[in-house]
Amino acid sequence: MNEGRIDFPRVAATALTQVDAIVRRWLPDGSAEGPEWVARNPSRADRRRGSFKVNLRTGKWGDFATGEYGGDLVSLAAYLFDLNQREAATRIAEMVGVSPYER
């Protein structure tokens, strides 16, 4: 069901208010190290934590071993769960209890 344009900034900002719960759910083997969540990258045969990080203040993430990165939790969901950005935003919006659509 297509209800209009996705409000990506609002979805990403709302998700960021729940970043701790989200990274613990999506990357359960990780841990907080200062302002970052450090985990193994579940999309590859990552043997140890260290190169895959999510900034807990901004939602920016990166795998410094492969050069893959993104600017928010929507792009992280798309990456981790092999979704397009619209699908990722819609699922996150549902998870955090907001409408994904522009008002």
DRENKE-680339 format. One record per residue (C-alpha): residue in three letters; chain; x, z, y. Coordinates in Angstrom, 3 decimals. Each point is the difference from the previous one (the first is absolute). Layout:
REM DRENKE-680339
REC  resn  chain      east        up     north
REC   Ala      A         X         Z         Y
...
***
This chain:
REM DRENKE-680339
REC  resn  chain      east        up     north
REC   Met      A     0.000     0.000     0.000
REC   Asn      A     1.594    -1.139     3.248
REC   Glu      A    -1.256     2.084     2.914
REC   Gly      A     2.324    -1.293     2.703
REC   Arg      A     3.465     0.467     1.331
REC   Ile      A     2.144     2.792    -1.360
REC   Asp      A     1.208     2.535     2.556
REC   Phe      A     3.501     0.278    -1.459
REC   Pro      A     1.418     2.292     2.719
REC   Arg      A    -2.840     2.517    -0.405
REC   Val      A     0.261    -0.006    -3.792
REC   Ala      A     3.780     0.442     0.146
REC   Ala      A    -0.253     2.769     2.609
REC   Thr      A    -2.646     1.870    -1.982
REC   Ala      A     2.038    -0.327    -3.187
REC   Leu      A     2.997     1.422     1.824
REC   Thr      A    -1.962     3.214     0.643
REC   Gln      A    -0.057     0.423    -3.800
REC   Val      A     3.488    -1.337    -0.732
REC   Asp      A     1.133     3.015    -2.036
REC   Ala      A    -2.883    -0.277    -2.466
REC   Ile      A     0.330    -3.781    -0.166
REC   Val      A     3.718    -0.119    -0.828
REC   Arg      A    -0.391     2.799    -2.542
REC   Arg      A    -2.747    -2.017    -1.699
REC   Trp      A     1.726    -3.381     0.121
REC   Leu      A     3.602     1.159    -0.509
REC   Pro      A    -0.328     3.248    -1.954
REC   Asp      A     3.650     0.201    -1.039
REC   Gly      A     1.131     0.168     3.624
REC   Ser      A     0.742     2.844     2.346
REC   Ala      A     0.190     0.608     3.721
REC   Glu      A     3.458    -0.154     1.497
REC   Gly      A    -0.351     0.702     3.690
REC   Pro      A    -2.415    -2.533     1.488
REC   Glu      A     0.105    -2.276    -3.073
REC   Trp      A    -1.557    -0.136    -3.444
REC   Val      A     2.731    -1.088    -2.402
REC   Ala      A    -1.082    -1.403    -3.365
REC   Arg      A     0.814    -2.555    -2.636
REC   Asn      A    -1.474    -3.430     0.575
REC   Pro      A    -2.692    -0.363    -2.686
REC   Ser      A    -0.025    -3.790     0.339
REC   Arg      A     3.492    -0.386    -1.471
REC   Ala      A     2.286     1.723    -2.495
REC   Asp      A     1.183     2.561     2.505
REC   Arg      A     1.969     2.690    -1.830
REC   Arg      A     0.483     2.527     2.756
REC   Arg      A    -1.503     1.020     3.287
REC   Gly      A     1.733    -0.851     3.219
REC   Ser      A    -0.496    -3.588     1.047
REC   Phe      A    -3.831    -0.036     0.226
REC   Lys      A    -1.291     2.001     2.960
REC   Val      A    -3.176     0.473     2.025
REC   Asn      A     0.201     1.449     3.499
REC   Leu      A    -2.563     2.805     0.108
REC   Arg      A    -0.441    -0.267     3.766
REC   Thr      A    -0.436    -3.761     0.366
REC   Gly      A    -0.975    -1.293    -3.452
REC   Lys      A     2.836    -2.527     0.083
REC   Trp      A     1.570    -0.470    -3.408
REC   Gly      A     2.860    -1.851    -1.578
REC   Asp      A     1.932    -0.639    -3.150
REC   Phe      A     3.527    -0.111     1.294
REC   Ala      A     1.296    -1.333    -3.324
REC   Thr      A    -2.167    -3.134     0.123
REC   Gly      A    -0.665    -0.418     3.726
REC   Glu      A    -3.773     0.225    -0.383
REC   Tyr      A    -1.749     1.968     2.736
REC   Gly      A    -3.222     0.458     1.912
REC   Gly      A    -1.349     1.539     3.150
REC   Asp      A    -2.833     2.222    -1.197
REC   Leu      A    -1.857     1.472    -2.946
REC   Val      A    -2.240    -3.063    -0.270
REC   Ser      A     3.003    -2.199    -0.709
REC   Leu      A     1.323     2.636    -2.418
REC   Ala      A    -3.265    -0.087    -1.962
REC   Ala      A     0.077    -3.794    -0.047
REC   Tyr      A     3.562     0.093    -1.311
REC   Leu      A    -0.474     2.723    -2.608
REC   Phe      A    -3.306    -1.231    -1.388
REC   Asp      A     0.472    -3.764     0.403
REC   Leu      A    -2.859    -0.400     2.497
REC   Asn      A    -0.425    -2.134     3.069
REC   Gln      A    -0.096     1.846     3.321
REC   Arg      A    -3.800    -0.172     0.279
REC   Glu      A    -0.512     1.461    -3.480
REC   Ala      A     2.570     2.711     0.674
REC   Ala      A    -1.618     0.978     3.300
REC   Thr      A    -3.466     0.075    -1.557
REC   Arg      A     1.132     2.241    -2.860
REC   Ile      A     1.905     2.367     2.280
REC   Ala      A    -2.953     0.218     2.392
REC   Glu      A    -2.216     1.009    -2.887
REC   Met      A     2.577     2.555    -1.162
REC   Val      A     0.300     1.637     3.440
REC   Gly      A    -3.685    -0.226     0.848
REC   Val      A    -0.222    -2.565     2.811
REC   Ser      A    -1.524    -3.409     0.337
REC   Pro      A     2.664    -2.708    -0.115
REC   Tyr      A    -1.930    -2.290     2.339
REC   Glu      A     0.290    -0.439     3.738
REC   Arg      A    -2.807     1.514     1.961
***
